[in-house]
């Protein structure tokens, strides 16, 4: 039967009651004005009719999908500007042209890689979550690419955008305080994003199986990360903390690293300190930051001959090939692949390996030399 307006005893608001093609409704209009309630009834009845014919994907908008994605543990980073632009638009009405136009509008003067990172990646994460809930169809969204040709926009050089050799990384990490050095070590031997590592808790790590679980990644899907054998003593020690319900990696004061909405900076002081120490020793290294590790893992796996499907699975990359969207590599090949990453002797010889948990409380001041 069609929806009707009814009033509950003692309530001033009008309620919708009835069903449309089997979809039952009993909900408040949140208004006491009958004319307004009647308009809500008409709109709601039309929504239910569309849902009954085409399924829920006919009426879910981007804001609803984004809210559900965040409620499931997804990252809110960069989403606010996107929901401002796309919020009320139905998922079924969003096309590639709309997406490209909005990306240029929101990030008018940004480089293609910036629009990709801050607009397309979070959008696709929300979309993939909607696909899992059958609110949207699986699509191959095109991401922005650098323009072809010889003319290039001049940009300032930034650390973290390129890979480095593991010997160079070992030298840099050896000049850091133990706690941040442990973070960098874990990043260089998992390929995880810094924010993923900072959020890890004890239940996410299975040392016996050499496996790490990330509940919600940047692409919107949970994933597993193989643990390099080199990291086993580190995780074994850090998991001995009494308060295992908090994050595994912490500052020398024992506090979890702060997760910033707009960007990084959690290790800035430690990075600057290592750079200063190396400069004083006439061995400057200024091209390493937390995200350098991810690029280095990716590049080294390619050099080691690891299959692209396996590399993508380890790094949690959003793949463009539709057939690879359904490829799930078993654990053993992932573990073999991650263990091909080299471990320099300098890295193995760092003093804090004898007791990572105890050493994590030590701190080297910004201007002090490494002992």
Residue frames relative to the residue before (quaternion, step in Angstrom):
aa qw qx qy qz dx dy dz
X 1.0000 0.0000 0.0000 0.0000 0.00 0.00 0.00
X 0.5723 -0.5990 0.4165 0.3744 3.61 -1.11 0.54
X 0.6219 -0.5500 0.4015 0.3868 3.54 -1.26 0.35
X 0.1485 -0.7756 0.6095 0.0690 3.51 -1.14 0.74
X 0.4132 -0.6674 0.5546 0.2762 3.54 -1.26 0.46
X 0.0394 0.7892 -0.6101 0.0585 3.56 -0.81 1.04
X 0.2670 -0.7423 0.5874 0.1805 3.55 -1.29 0.33
X 0.3667 -0.7124 0.5563 0.2202 3.52 -0.96 0.93
X 0.5870 -0.5700 0.4322 0.3791 3.60 -1.11 0.59
X 0.8274 0.2109 -0.1699 0.4920 3.56 -0.85 0.98
X 0.6685 0.4668 -0.3051 0.4920 3.59 1.28 -0.03
X 0.3771 -0.7286 0.5256 0.2250 3.57 -1.04 0.79
X 0.6292 0.5599 -0.3368 0.4210 3.59 1.14 -0.58
X 0.4353 -0.6566 0.5516 0.2739 3.51 -1.27 0.58
X 0.2160 -0.7700 0.5906 0.1075 3.57 -1.13 0.75
X 0.3684 -0.6798 0.5864 0.2413 3.53 -1.27 0.54
X 0.0416 0.7988 -0.5971 0.0604 3.55 -0.88 0.92
X 0.5624 0.5854 -0.4554 0.3655 3.56 -1.03 0.84
X 0.3042 -0.7267 0.5645 0.2463 3.57 -1.22 -0.44
X 0.2096 -0.7505 0.6162 0.1149 3.51 -1.25 0.62
X 0.8274 -0.1531 0.0503 0.5379 3.56 -0.46 1.26
X 0.7815 -0.3634 0.1683 0.4783 3.56 0.89 0.96
X 0.6109 0.5206 -0.3593 0.4760 3.61 1.25 -0.16
X 0.2080 -0.8203 0.5256 0.0868 3.58 -0.31 1.29
X 0.0951 -0.7939 0.6004 0.0144 3.55 -1.07 0.81
X 0.1245 0.7306 -0.6668 0.0783 3.51 -1.13 0.83
X 0.3486 0.7475 -0.4785 0.3012 3.57 0.17 1.28
X 0.5388 -0.6444 0.4535 0.2980 3.53 -1.24 0.58
X 0.3918 -0.6859 0.5554 0.2599 3.55 -1.15 0.61
X 0.3282 -0.7795 0.4620 0.2669 3.56 1.35 -0.30
X 0.6757 0.4012 -0.3258 0.5257 3.56 1.07 0.75
X 0.3482 -0.7334 0.5467 0.2051 3.55 -1.15 0.65
X 0.5568 0.5979 -0.3816 0.4324 3.55 1.33 -0.12
X 0.4102 -0.7580 0.4470 0.2395 3.59 -0.51 1.16
X 0.6377 0.5302 -0.3419 0.4419 3.62 0.96 -0.76
X 0.6516 0.4941 -0.3097 0.4851 3.59 1.00 -0.84
X 0.6443 0.5263 -0.3160 0.4562 3.57 0.98 -0.87
X 0.6334 0.5353 -0.3279 0.4525 3.58 1.05 -0.74
X 0.6330 0.5144 -0.3282 0.4765 3.59 1.02 -0.75
X 0.6380 0.5141 -0.3196 0.4759 3.58 1.01 -0.83
X 0.6328 0.5438 -0.3332 0.4391 3.58 1.01 -0.81
X 0.6621 0.5143 -0.3012 0.4544 3.57 0.94 -0.93
X 0.6705 0.4966 -0.2913 0.4678 3.58 0.93 -0.96
X 0.6751 0.4970 -0.2977 0.4567 3.58 0.90 -0.92
X 0.6359 0.5273 -0.3312 0.4559 3.57 1.02 -0.75
X 0.6434 0.5114 -0.3196 0.4717 3.57 1.04 -0.77
X 0.6270 0.5352 -0.3346 0.4566 3.60 1.00 -0.82
X 0.6807 0.4901 -0.2917 0.4597 3.57 0.88 -0.94
X 0.6201 0.5350 -0.3461 0.4576 3.58 1.05 -0.69
X 0.6551 0.4985 -0.3071 0.4775 3.59 0.96 -0.86
X 0.6515 0.5158 -0.3141 0.4591 3.57 0.99 -0.86
X 0.6615 0.5177 -0.3154 0.4415 3.59 0.94 -0.82
X 0.7019 0.4521 -0.2597 0.4853 3.57 1.11 -0.67
X 0.8290 0.2507 -0.0851 0.4926 3.57 0.78 -1.07
X 0.5455 -0.5918 0.4197 0.4194 3.61 1.24 -0.21
X 0.6967 -0.5036 0.3012 0.4125 3.58 -1.23 0.32
X 0.5573 0.6214 -0.4005 0.3780 3.58 1.14 -0.49
X 0.5557 0.6262 -0.3870 0.3864 3.58 1.23 -0.33
X 0.8316 0.2305 -0.0934 0.4965 3.62 1.07 -0.56
X 0.4869 0.6442 -0.4604 0.3688 3.65 1.16 0.17
X 0.2092 -0.7829 0.5727 0.1236 3.58 -0.78 0.97
X 0.7112 -0.4770 0.3023 0.4187 3.54 -1.29 0.27
X 0.6193 0.5562 -0.3500 0.4296 3.60 0.99 -0.77
X 0.6573 0.5028 -0.3103 0.4678 3.59 0.94 -0.88
X 0.6618 0.5004 -0.3062 0.4667 3.58 0.95 -0.86
X 0.6527 0.5112 -0.3101 0.4652 3.59 1.01 -0.84
X 0.6425 0.5210 -0.3238 0.4593 3.59 0.96 -0.83
X 0.6647 0.4942 -0.3010 0.4726 3.58 0.95 -0.87
X 0.6204 0.5449 -0.3244 0.4615 3.58 1.06 -0.80
X 0.6752 0.4768 -0.2900 0.4824 3.60 0.92 -0.89
X 0.6385 0.5322 -0.3269 0.4496 3.59 0.98 -0.80
X 0.6699 0.4951 -0.2941 0.4686 3.59 1.13 -0.62
X 0.6533 -0.5190 0.3151 0.4523 3.59 1.29 -0.07
X 0.4157 0.7234 -0.4629 0.2993 3.60 1.24 0.15
X 0.5752 -0.6106 0.4280 0.3361 3.54 -1.24 0.49
X 0.3511 -0.7454 0.5332 0.1919 3.56 -0.99 0.89
X 0.4229 0.7384 -0.4475 0.2752 3.57 1.28 -0.13
X 0.8513 0.0920 -0.1393 0.4975 3.58 -0.86 1.11
X 0.5236 0.6822 -0.4076 0.3069 3.63 1.18 -0.13
X 0.5924 0.6264 -0.3787 0.3366 3.60 1.00 -0.74
X 0.6818 0.4742 -0.2986 0.4703 3.61 0.88 -0.90
X 0.6440 0.5315 -0.3173 0.4497 3.56 1.10 -0.64
X 0.6728 0.4751 -0.3041 0.4788 3.57 0.95 -0.85
X 0.5716 0.5691 -0.3833 0.4500 3.60 1.15 -0.50
X 0.7318 0.4319 -0.2267 0.4760 3.56 1.02 -0.84
X 0.8079 0.2989 -0.1170 0.4943 3.59 0.99 -0.86
X 0.3526 0.8271 -0.4193 0.1256 3.55 1.29 -0.44
X 0.8063 0.3076 -0.1638 0.4780 3.59 0.58 -1.09
X 0.5200 0.6526 -0.4131 0.3648 3.60 1.23 -0.12
X 0.4591 -0.6830 0.4954 0.2782 3.57 -0.86 0.97
X 0.5763 -0.6051 0.4196 0.3545 3.57 -1.01 0.77
X 0.6779 0.5114 -0.3035 0.4323 3.58 0.92 -0.88
X 0.6767 0.4858 -0.2933 0.4690 3.59 1.23 -0.30
X 0.5656 0.5957 -0.3893 0.4168 3.59 1.25 -0.14
X 0.0059 -0.7942 0.6076 -0.0115 3.57 -0.83 0.98
X 0.7327 -0.4353 0.2901 0.4354 3.56 -1.32 0.17
X 0.6449 0.5284 -0.3321 0.4411 3.59 0.96 -0.82
X 0.6294 0.5247 -0.3302 0.4686 3.61 1.01 -0.81
X 0.6661 0.5221 -0.3016 0.4390 3.53 0.90 -0.99
X 0.6749 0.4930 -0.2956 0.4627 3.59 0.88 -0.93
X 0.6578 0.5180 -0.3139 0.4477 3.58 0.95 -0.86
X 0.6732 0.4894 -0.2936 0.4702 3.57 0.96 -0.85
X 0.6193 0.5454 -0.3443 0.4478 3.57 1.04 -0.76
X 0.6726 0.4765 -0.2943 0.4837 3.59 0.97 -0.82
X 0.6427 0.5272 -0.3239 0.4517 3.57 1.05 -0.71
X 0.7142 0.4458 -0.2530 0.4766 3.57 0.89 -0.95
X 0.7851 0.1695 -0.0796 0.5904 3.61 1.03 -0.81
X 0.0895 -0.8743 0.4758 0.0343 3.54 0.77 1.15
X 0.8133 0.2655 -0.1201 0.5036 3.60 0.76 -0.99
X 0.4661 0.7068 -0.4274 0.3171 3.59 1.25 0.21
X 0.5557 -0.5766 0.4840 0.3528 3.53 -1.30 0.44
X 0.6565 -0.5155 0.3629 0.4142 3.61 -1.17 0.44
X 0.6653 0.5077 -0.3184 0.4452 3.59 0.94 -0.82
X 0.6206 0.5279 -0.3422 0.4681 3.59 1.15 -0.59
X 0.6512 0.4955 -0.3144 0.4811 3.58 0.94 -0.84
X 0.6187 0.5450 -0.3374 0.4543 3.55 1.05 -0.77
X 0.7210 0.4590 -0.2514 0.4542 3.58 0.81 -1.02
X 0.7981 0.3564 -0.1625 0.4579 3.56 0.83 -1.00
X 0.7607 0.3170 -0.2042 0.5284 3.61 1.20 -0.23
X 0.7562 0.4068 -0.2416 0.4520 3.60 0.55 -1.11
X 0.6617 0.5220 -0.3241 0.4297 3.61 0.89 -0.85
X 0.6998 0.4211 -0.3071 0.4886 3.67 0.77 -0.82
X 0.5983 0.5524 -0.3732 0.4446 3.62 1.05 -0.63
X 0.6832 0.4842 -0.2891 0.4639 3.59 0.86 -0.97
X 0.6003 0.5532 -0.3616 0.4503 3.60 1.10 -0.64
X 0.6611 0.4797 -0.2998 0.4929 3.59 0.96 -0.86
X 0.6517 0.5271 -0.3201 0.4416 3.57 0.92 -0.89
X 0.6613 0.5077 -0.3093 0.4574 3.59 0.92 -0.88
X 0.6222 0.5188 -0.3407 0.4772 3.57 1.09 -0.68
X 0.6409 0.5155 -0.3190 0.4710 3.58 1.03 -0.79
X 0.6164 0.5435 -0.3397 0.4575 3.59 1.05 -0.74
X 0.6490 0.5213 -0.3196 0.4527 3.59 0.97 -0.86
X 0.7188 0.4164 -0.2395 0.5026 3.57 1.12 -0.64
X 0.4540 -0.7171 0.4157 0.3269 3.56 1.36 0.18
X 0.4096 0.6859 -0.4884 0.3511 3.54 1.06 0.83
X 0.7880 0.1483 -0.0624 0.5942 3.57 1.24 -0.36
X 0.4892 -0.6459 0.5005 0.3050 3.55 -1.27 0.38
X 0.5474 -0.6011 0.4665 0.3484 3.57 -1.15 0.62
X 0.0057 0.8107 -0.5838 0.0432 3.56 -0.81 1.04
X 0.3721 -0.6859 0.5754 0.2450 3.51 -1.26 0.47
X 0.1270 -0.8189 0.5580 0.0426 3.57 0.03 1.30
X 0.3506 -0.7337 0.5450 0.2042 3.57 -0.93 0.88
X 0.2676 -0.7603 0.5752 0.1396 3.54 -0.90 0.99
X 0.5833 -0.5869 0.4128 0.3808 3.63 -1.14 0.47
X 0.1633 -0.7740 0.6058 0.0851 3.53 -1.15 0.68
X 0.6025 -0.5460 0.4321 0.3901 3.52 -1.24 0.43
X 0.5217 -0.6442 0.4614 0.3162 3.56 -1.03 0.80
X 0.4491 -0.6788 0.5100 0.2784 3.54 -1.06 0.79
X 0.5448 0.6139 -0.4541 0.3466 3.56 -1.23 0.47
X 0.6141 -0.5864 0.3948 0.3509 3.54 -1.27 0.17
X 0.6214 0.5483 -0.3554 0.4323 3.59 1.11 -0.56
X 0.0048 0.8033 -0.5939 0.0446 3.55 -0.78 1.01
X 0.4832 -0.6532 0.5028 0.2951 3.52 -1.11 0.72
X 0.3865 -0.7286 0.5205 0.2209 3.54 -0.85 0.98
X 0.0061 -0.8014 0.5972 -0.0324 3.54 -0.81 1.03
X 0.5548 -0.5905 0.4641 0.3578 3.53 -1.23 0.43
X 0.5012 -0.6522 0.4801 0.3050 3.55 -1.01 0.81
X 0.0836 -0.8112 0.5788 0.0017 3.55 -0.89 0.95
X 0.4337 -0.6844 0.5076 0.2930 3.57 -0.90 0.82
X 0.7038 0.4680 -0.3377 0.4142 3.53 -1.20 0.52
X 0.6558 0.5488 -0.3141 0.4124 3.59 1.18 -0.37
X 0.7576 0.3022 -0.1775 0.5506 3.58 1.25 -0.20
X 0.5220 -0.6297 0.4634 0.3410 3.60 -1.15 0.49
X 0.1706 -0.7461 0.6271 0.1447 3.55 -1.31 0.28
X 0.5762 -0.5658 0.4489 0.3825 3.55 -1.24 0.35
X 0.5864 -0.6234 0.3887 0.3412 3.57 -1.07 0.70
X 0.5785 0.5569 -0.3900 0.4507 3.63 1.10 -0.46
X 0.6539 0.5022 -0.3036 0.4776 3.58 1.00 -0.84
X 0.6424 0.5163 -0.3172 0.4692 3.57 1.01 -0.83
X 0.6326 0.5371 -0.3320 0.4485 3.60 0.99 -0.80
X 0.6362 0.5239 -0.3280 0.4617 3.58 0.99 -0.83
X 0.6685 0.5011 -0.3033 0.4582 3.57 0.92 -0.89
X 0.6865 0.4918 -0.2861 0.4528 3.58 0.82 -1.01
X 0.6259 0.5526 -0.3404 0.4324 3.61 1.08 -0.66
X 0.6939 0.4451 -0.2703 0.4973 3.59 1.25 -0.28
X 0.5627 0.5767 -0.3860 0.4492 3.57 1.27 0.40
X 0.5875 -0.5206 0.4684 0.4055 3.56 -1.29 0.30
X 0.6698 -0.5475 0.3110 0.3936 3.63 -1.07 0.63
X 0.6793 0.5155 -0.3272 0.4073 3.63 0.72 -0.97
X 0.7203 0.3943 -0.2716 0.5019 3.66 0.73 -0.90
X 0.5835 0.5664 -0.3783 0.4423 3.60 1.14 -0.55
X 0.6326 0.5235 -0.3279 0.4672 3.60 1.08 -0.69
X 0.6152 0.5336 -0.3406 0.4698 3.57 1.06 -0.75
X 0.6855 0.4835 -0.2879 0.4620 3.57 0.82 -0.98
X 0.6217 0.5412 -0.3381 0.4542 3.57 1.04 -0.74
X 0.6644 0.4954 -0.3004 0.4721 3.58 0.92 -0.91
X 0.6459 0.5197 -0.3257 0.4546 3.60 1.00 -0.77
X 0.6964 0.4818 -0.2753 0.4551 3.59 0.93 -0.89
X 0.7686 0.3297 -0.1997 0.5106 3.63 1.17 -0.34
X 0.6790 0.3789 -0.3329 0.5334 3.56 1.23 0.56
X 0.3333 -0.7402 0.5126 0.2797 3.59 1.06 -0.73
X 0.3931 0.7334 -0.4740 0.2880 3.59 1.23 0.23
X 0.5153 -0.5769 0.5197 0.3626 3.54 -1.28 0.36
X 0.6148 -0.5776 0.3728 0.3865 3.63 -0.99 0.71
X 0.6654 0.5068 -0.3217 0.4438 3.60 0.88 -0.88
X 0.6188 0.5381 -0.3438 0.4576 3.61 1.10 -0.65
X 0.6675 0.4962 -0.3000 0.4672 3.57 0.98 -0.84
X 0.6539 0.5308 -0.3165 0.4364 3.58 0.95 -0.88
X 0.7161 0.4551 -0.2510 0.4659 3.60 1.10 -0.63
X 0.4472 0.7107 -0.4490 0.3055 3.61 1.23 -0.10
X 0.0837 -0.7703 0.6310 0.0383 3.54 -1.09 0.85
X 0.7440 -0.4511 0.2601 0.4186 3.58 -1.24 0.43
X 0.6834 0.4896 -0.3244 0.4336 3.68 0.79 -0.81
X 0.6101 0.5775 -0.3492 0.4152 3.59 1.23 -0.35
X 0.7337 0.4198 -0.2081 0.4921 3.58 1.23 -0.36
X 0.0682 -0.7639 0.6416 0.0161 3.56 -0.93 1.00
X 0.2670 -0.8100 0.5027 0.1407 3.56 -0.12 1.30
X 0.6385 0.5464 -0.3379 0.4238 3.60 0.92 -0.86
X 0.7483 0.3675 -0.2044 0.5131 3.57 0.98 -0.83
X 0.3680 -0.7445 0.4782 0.2856 3.58 1.34 -0.03
X 0.5318 0.6453 -0.3701 0.4046 3.56 0.94 0.88
X 0.1255 -0.7720 0.6219 0.0391 3.56 -1.06 0.90
X 0.1861 -0.7904 0.5762 0.0931 3.58 -0.88 0.93
X 0.1585 -0.7523 0.6347 0.0775 3.55 -0.91 1.03
X 0.4059 -0.7714 0.4371 0.2215 3.55 -0.40 1.25
X 0.7921 -0.0482 0.0542 0.6060 3.58 0.93 -0.85
X 0.1820 -0.8188 0.5406 0.0646 3.53 -0.51 1.21
X 0.7433 -0.4009 0.2892 0.4506 3.55 -1.33 -0.04
X 0.6913 0.4684 -0.2810 0.4730 3.59 1.09 -0.66
X 0.5976 -0.6056 0.3501 0.3919 3.58 1.26 0.00
X 0.6977 0.4438 -0.2677 0.4946 3.59 1.23 -0.20
X 0.4728 -0.6335 0.5160 0.3301 3.61 -1.05 0.66
X 0.0061 -0.8101 0.5862 -0.0069 3.58 -1.10 0.58
X 0.3787 -0.7013 0.5554 0.2373 3.52 -1.30 0.34
X 0.1778 -0.7782 0.5972 0.0788 3.57 -1.09 0.78
X 0.3843 -0.7220 0.5184 0.2493 3.62 -0.76 0.95
X 0.3352 -0.7449 0.5473 0.1825 3.57 -1.08 0.78
X 0.4218 -0.6880 0.5354 0.2491 3.58 -0.77 1.06
X 0.5791 -0.6062 0.4155 0.3529 3.60 -0.99 0.79
X 0.5805 0.6102 -0.3567 0.4043 3.57 1.15 -0.68
X 0.7036 0.4896 -0.2617 0.4435 3.59 1.11 -0.68
X 0.4545 0.7237 -0.4418 0.2727 3.59 1.21 -0.31
X 0.6810 0.4649 -0.3224 0.4648 3.68 0.77 -0.84
X 0.6259 0.5469 -0.3432 0.4375 3.60 1.04 -0.72
X 0.7079 0.4397 -0.2691 0.4828 3.59 0.76 -1.00
X 0.6099 0.5611 -0.3534 0.4340 3.60 1.01 -0.77
X 0.6876 0.4774 -0.2761 0.4724 3.58 0.94 -0.89
X 0.6998 0.4781 -0.2888 0.4453 3.60 0.79 -0.97
X 0.6511 0.5194 -0.3187 0.4526 3.60 1.12 -0.56
X 0.5434 0.6058 -0.4075 0.4142 3.59 1.26 0.08
X 0.3946 0.7151 -0.4913 0.3026 3.60 1.22 0.01
X 0.5229 -0.6445 0.4607 0.3147 3.56 -1.08 0.72
X 0.7381 0.3462 -0.2123 0.5388 3.59 0.97 -0.82
X 0.0648 -0.8625 0.5018 -0.0087 3.56 0.38 1.29
X 0.5789 0.6149 -0.3752 0.3820 3.60 1.23 -0.18
X 0.6453 0.4887 -0.3275 0.4874 3.57 1.27 -0.11
X 0.7339 -0.4277 0.2841 0.4448 3.57 -1.28 0.13
X 0.5492 -0.6379 0.4408 0.3117 3.56 -1.12 0.76
X 0.7662 0.3074 -0.1713 0.5376 3.58 0.84 -0.98
X 0.0266 0.8141 -0.5735 0.0878 3.55 -0.76 1.12
X 0.6131 -0.5286 0.4301 0.3997 3.55 -1.31 0.20
X 0.6832 -0.4777 0.3425 0.4332 3.56 -1.27 0.16
X 0.6347 0.5159 -0.3270 0.4734 3.59 1.24 -0.34
X 0.5592 -0.6318 0.3755 0.3837 3.57 1.27 -0.05
X 0.5404 0.6203 -0.4009 0.4031 3.58 1.29 0.15
X 0.5236 -0.6017 0.4842 0.3595 3.62 -1.08 0.61
X 0.5364 -0.6012 0.4757 0.3529 3.55 -1.13 0.58
X 0.4711 -0.6814 0.4876 0.2757 3.56 -0.99 0.87
X 0.2737 -0.7411 0.5909 0.1631 3.54 -0.98 0.91
X 0.1913 -0.8082 0.5508 0.0826 3.55 -0.43 1.23
X 0.5051 -0.6671 0.4656 0.2883 3.57 -0.99 0.92
X 0.7917 0.3699 -0.1820 0.4508 3.56 0.82 -0.97
X 0.8226 -0.1403 0.0976 0.5423 3.62 1.12 -0.16
X 0.7026 -0.4789 0.3438 0.3985 3.50 -1.34 -0.28
X 0.2515 0.7926 -0.5411 0.1255 3.55 -0.98 -0.85
X 0.4638 0.7096 -0.4375 0.2998 3.58 1.26 -0.16
X 0.7771 0.2960 -0.1524 0.5341 3.61 1.08 -0.68
X 0.2998 0.8060 -0.4806 0.1719 3.58 1.24 0.18
X 0.6706 0.5003 -0.3105 0.4512 3.59 0.87 -0.91
X 0.6646 0.5013 -0.2998 0.4659 3.58 0.98 -0.84
X 0.6376 0.5199 -0.3206 0.4694 3.57 1.02 -0.81
X 0.6655 0.4994 -0.3013 0.4657 3.58 0.92 -0.93
X 0.6415 0.5337 -0.3269 0.4436 3.57 1.00 -0.80
X 0.6597 0.4985 -0.3064 0.4715 3.59 0.95 -0.86
X 0.6389 0.5234 -0.3307 0.4567 3.58 0.99 -0.78
X 0.6618 0.5054 -0.3160 0.4547 3.57 0.96 -0.84
X 0.6483 0.5194 -0.3263 0.4510 3.59 0.93 -0.87
X 0.6792 0.4852 -0.2929 0.4664 3.59 0.93 -0.87
X 0.6239 0.5280 -0.3431 0.4628 3.60 1.06 -0.67
X 0.6504 0.5104 -0.3106 0.4690 3.59 1.01 -0.80
X 0.6966 0.4416 -0.2654 0.4993 3.56 1.17 -0.59
X 0.4558 -0.7099 0.4166 0.3388 3.57 1.35 0.25
X 0.6099 0.4873 -0.3836 0.4933 3.58 1.04 0.82
X 0.0033 -0.8700 0.4930 0.0051 3.59 0.81 1.02
X 0.0130 0.7444 -0.6675 0.0150 3.53 -1.13 0.84
X 0.0440 0.8334 -0.5450 0.0805 3.57 -0.43 1.21
X 0.6164 0.5790 -0.3341 0.4163 3.58 1.27 0.10
X 0.6115 0.5366 -0.3588 0.4576 3.60 1.19 0.46
X 0.1234 0.7337 -0.6595 0.1069 3.52 -1.03 0.97
X 0.7569 -0.4087 0.2186 0.4607 3.64 -1.16 0.21
X 0.7085 0.4687 -0.2879 0.4421 3.61 0.88 -0.83
X 0.4635 0.6638 -0.4473 0.3801 3.59 1.29 -0.18
X 0.6090 0.5893 -0.3493 0.3998 3.56 1.03 -0.80
X 0.6663 0.5119 -0.3093 0.4452 3.59 0.88 -0.91
X 0.6538 0.4945 -0.3081 0.4829 3.58 0.98 -0.84
X 0.6559 0.5238 -0.3117 0.4454 3.58 1.00 -0.81
X 0.6320 0.5181 -0.3294 0.4729 3.58 1.00 -0.82
X 0.6626 0.5190 -0.3058 0.4451 3.57 0.86 -0.97
X 0.6913 0.4806 -0.2759 0.4638 3.57 0.86 -0.99
X 0.6715 0.5042 -0.3055 0.4489 3.58 0.91 -0.91
X 0.6273 0.5296 -0.3438 0.4559 3.60 1.01 -0.70
X 0.6272 0.5156 -0.3312 0.4807 3.58 1.06 -0.74
X 0.6472 0.5187 -0.3125 0.4631 3.58 0.93 -0.92
X 0.6999 0.4726 -0.2643 0.4657 3.57 1.02 -0.81
X 0.5527 -0.6571 0.3759 0.3484 3.59 1.26 0.08
X 0.3549 0.7370 -0.5034 0.2783 3.59 1.19 0.40
X 0.5322 -0.6458 0.4487 0.3136 3.58 -0.95 0.92
X 0.5815 -0.6184 0.3977 0.3481 3.62 -0.96 0.83
X 0.6185 0.5420 -0.3595 0.4409 3.63 1.01 -0.69
X 0.6691 0.4909 -0.2960 0.4730 3.57 0.98 -0.87
X 0.6352 0.5276 -0.3302 0.4574 3.58 0.97 -0.85
X 0.6633 0.5045 -0.3076 0.4592 3.59 0.91 -0.89
X 0.6418 0.5257 -0.3263 0.4531 3.56 1.03 -0.78
X 0.6469 0.5198 -0.3156 0.4602 3.60 0.99 -0.83
X 0.7632 0.3964 -0.1985 0.4700 3.56 0.84 -1.00
X 0.4004 -0.7297 0.4739 0.2874 3.59 1.22 -0.25
X 0.2457 0.7891 -0.5252 0.2027 3.56 1.07 0.72
X 0.4159 -0.6425 0.5735 0.2920 3.55 -1.20 0.60
X 0.2398 -0.8097 0.5208 0.1249 3.59 -0.36 1.22
X 0.4192 -0.7182 0.5063 0.2286 3.54 -1.14 0.71
X 0.6257 0.5300 -0.3400 0.4604 3.58 1.11 -0.66
X 0.4514 -0.7250 0.4494 0.2621 3.59 -0.59 1.15
X 0.6388 0.5317 -0.3467 0.4347 3.62 0.99 -0.70
X 0.6651 0.5026 -0.3051 0.4603 3.58 1.10 -0.67
X 0.4783 0.6633 -0.4417 0.3691 3.60 1.25 -0.21
X 0.7488 0.3843 -0.2014 0.5011 3.57 1.13 -0.67
X 0.5083 0.6562 -0.4192 0.3679 3.60 1.25 0.11
X 0.0162 0.7839 -0.6189 0.0464 3.58 -0.70 1.11
X 0.2362 -0.8068 0.5301 0.1111 3.56 -0.32 1.28
X 0.5012 -0.6500 0.4729 0.3205 3.64 -0.90 0.85
X 0.6772 -0.5388 0.3230 0.3830 3.59 -1.22 0.47
X 0.6437 0.5806 -0.3483 0.3566 3.59 0.81 -0.94
X 0.6765 0.4654 -0.3239 0.4699 3.65 0.81 -0.78
X 0.6239 0.5359 -0.3389 0.4569 3.59 1.10 -0.67
X 0.6569 0.5033 -0.3068 0.4702 3.57 0.98 -0.84
X 0.6430 0.5046 -0.3307 0.4718 3.59 0.97 -0.79
X 0.6585 0.5237 -0.3131 0.4405 3.58 0.97 -0.84
X 0.6912 0.4785 -0.3013 0.4500 3.61 0.80 -0.95
X 0.6647 0.5142 -0.3036 0.4491 3.59 1.09 -0.63
X 0.5368 0.5892 -0.4267 0.4274 3.59 1.26 0.11
X 0.4987 0.6414 -0.4434 0.3785 3.61 1.23 -0.19
X 0.4423 -0.7292 0.4574 0.2519 3.62 -0.79 0.98
X 0.1840 -0.7644 0.6076 0.1126 3.57 -1.17 0.62
X 0.2959 -0.7782 0.5272 0.1703 3.63 -0.27 1.21
X 0.6116 -0.5719 0.4074 0.3646 3.57 -1.15 0.65
X 0.6066 0.5657 -0.3569 0.4297 3.60 1.03 -0.75
X 0.6537 0.5118 -0.3165 0.4588 3.59 0.95 -0.82
X 0.6689 0.5069 -0.2952 0.4566 3.57 0.98 -0.87
X 0.7183 0.4904 -0.2485 0.4264 3.58 1.08 -0.71
X 0.4087 0.7216 -0.4812 0.2840 3.63 1.21 -0.01
X 0.5827 -0.6469 0.3750 0.3182 3.56 -0.91 0.99
X 0.6688 0.5500 -0.3255 0.3798 3.60 0.91 -0.84
X 0.5018 0.6529 -0.4382 0.3604 3.64 1.19 -0.20
X 0.5838 0.5967 -0.3847 0.3938 3.63 1.13 -0.51
X 0.7833 -0.0644 0.0581 0.6155 3.58 1.14 -0.66
X 0.1850 -0.8347 0.5072 0.1088 3.61 0.31 1.21
X 0.6632 0.5122 -0.3273 0.4367 3.61 0.87 -0.86
X 0.6782 0.4761 -0.2898 0.4789 3.59 0.92 -0.89
X 0.6882 0.4894 -0.2867 0.4524 3.59 0.94 -0.89
X 0.5683 0.6274 -0.3855 0.3672 3.61 1.14 -0.54
X 0.6419 0.5289 -0.3199 0.4537 3.58 1.23 -0.37
X 0.5637 0.5908 -0.3849 0.4302 3.58 1.29 -0.15
X 0.1008 -0.8046 0.5846 0.0263 3.54 -1.11 0.68
X 0.1899 -0.7490 0.6240 0.1163 3.54 -1.03 0.86
X 0.4267 -0.7206 0.4803 0.2607 3.57 -0.64 1.08
X 0.7281 -0.5010 0.2705 0.3818 3.50 -1.23 0.74
X 0.7925 0.3269 -0.1724 0.4851 3.60 0.83 -0.92
X 0.5267 0.6583 -0.4060 0.3528 3.60 1.25 -0.10
X 0.4838 -0.6404 0.4980 0.3285 3.59 -1.14 0.55
X 0.5605 -0.5792 0.4648 0.3665 3.54 -1.25 0.42
X 0.4199 -0.7139 0.4848 0.2811 3.64 -0.73 0.95
